[in-house]
Amino acid sequence: MSLQVQFSQRAKRDVREIQSWIKGRSSQGAANWLASLERAVIQLTEFAVSSPAAPEADEIGVDLKQRIFKTRRGNSFRLLFIMRGDTVHILAVRGAGQNLLSDDDIEIPN
């Protein structure tokens, strides 16, 4: 089953901030990170249902799932999402050193 993916405003902001931070250190690194993100999003269209729960799911009180993806250099990032019908709603993108989300950090779509 192929799913559609939508980024929340928060997730779009996360992507811009992470990419900007990486670009400040390496333009090629930022391009590679974006390619890794795009591959992870494509994988979500096929495998979102089988993704594990995010560590903060119980605290937030929704069926929050995560997809971990890595860059070519091995740095880990998380796509945090929920599913509504045939749509994957990406709510946030987090780097390895970032804190877990709280319910105040995200907006849950209906």
C-alpha positions as CSV (number, residue, x, y, z in Angstrom):
1,M,0.0,0.0,0.0
2,S,1.5,3.3,-1.0
3,L,0.8,6.2,1.3
4,Q,0.9,10.0,0.9
5,V,3.1,12.1,3.1
6,Q,2.5,15.6,4.4
7,F,4.9,17.7,6.4
8,S,3.5,19.8,9.3
9,Q,4.7,23.4,9.5
10,R,6.8,22.4,12.4
11,A,8.5,19.6,10.4
12,K,9.1,21.9,7.5
13,R,10.8,24.4,9.9
14,D,12.9,21.5,11.4
15,V,14.1,20.6,7.9
16,R,15.1,24.1,7.1
17,E,16.9,24.6,10.5
18,I,18.8,21.3,10.2
19,Q,19.7,21.8,6.6
20,S,20.9,25.4,7.4
21,W,23.0,24.2,10.4
22,I,24.6,21.5,8.3
23,K,25.1,23.9,5.3
24,G,27.0,26.3,7.6
25,R,29.6,23.5,8.0
26,S,29.4,21.9,4.5
27,S,27.3,22.6,1.5
28,Q,27.8,19.1,0.2
29,G,26.9,17.7,3.6
30,A,23.6,19.6,3.5
31,A,22.8,18.3,0.0
32,N,23.7,14.7,1.2
33,W,21.4,15.2,4.3
34,L,18.5,16.3,2.1
35,A,19.0,13.2,-0.1
36,S,19.0,11.0,3.0
37,L,15.8,12.7,4.2
38,E,14.1,12.2,0.8
39,R,15.0,8.5,0.7
40,A,13.5,8.1,4.2
41,V,10.3,9.8,3.1
42,I,10.0,7.6,0.1
43,Q,10.5,4.5,2.3
44,L,7.7,5.8,4.6
45,T,5.2,5.6,1.7
46,E,5.7,1.8,1.8
47,F,6.7,1.0,5.3
48,A,5.1,3.5,7.7
49,V,2.7,1.0,9.1
50,S,5.5,-1.2,10.4
51,S,7.5,1.6,11.9
52,P,8.1,1.4,15.7
53,A,6.6,3.7,18.2
54,A,8.6,6.8,19.1
55,P,10.0,6.9,22.7
56,E,7.8,9.8,23.5
57,A,4.5,8.3,22.2
58,D,3.2,7.3,25.7
59,E,4.1,10.7,27.1
60,I,2.3,12.6,24.3
61,G,-0.7,10.2,24.3
62,V,-0.9,9.5,20.6
63,D,0.3,6.7,18.3
64,L,3.4,8.6,17.4
65,K,5.8,6.5,15.3
66,Q,9.4,7.1,14.2
67,R,11.5,6.4,11.2
68,I,15.3,6.6,11.8
69,F,17.4,7.5,8.9
70,K,21.2,8.0,8.7
71,T,23.4,10.2,6.6
72,R,26.3,8.8,4.6
73,R,28.5,9.8,7.6
74,G,26.3,7.7,10.0
75,N,24.6,10.5,11.8
76,S,21.1,9.5,12.9
77,F,17.9,11.6,12.5
78,R,14.3,10.7,13.3
79,L,11.1,11.4,11.4
80,L,8.3,11.6,13.9
81,F,4.9,10.9,12.4
82,I,1.3,9.8,12.9
83,M,-1.0,8.1,10.4
84,R,-4.4,9.2,9.5
85,G,-6.1,7.0,6.9
86,D,-3.7,6.7,3.9
87,T,-1.7,9.8,4.9
88,V,1.5,9.9,6.9
89,H,1.7,13.2,8.8
90,I,5.3,14.0,9.6
91,L,5.1,16.2,12.7
92,A,8.8,16.8,13.4
93,V,12.4,15.9,12.4
94,R,14.9,15.5,15.1
95,G,18.7,15.0,15.3
96,A,20.4,12.5,17.5
97,G,21.3,15.0,20.3
98,Q,17.9,16.7,20.5
99,N,15.5,16.2,23.4
100,L,12.4,14.1,23.0
101,L,9.3,16.0,22.0
102,S,6.5,16.9,24.4
103,D,2.9,17.4,23.6
104,D,3.5,21.2,23.5
105,D,6.1,20.7,20.7
106,I,3.7,19.4,18.1
107,E,0.3,19.9,16.6
108,I,-1.7,16.8,16.0
109,P,-3.9,16.9,12.8
110,N,-7.5,15.7,12.9
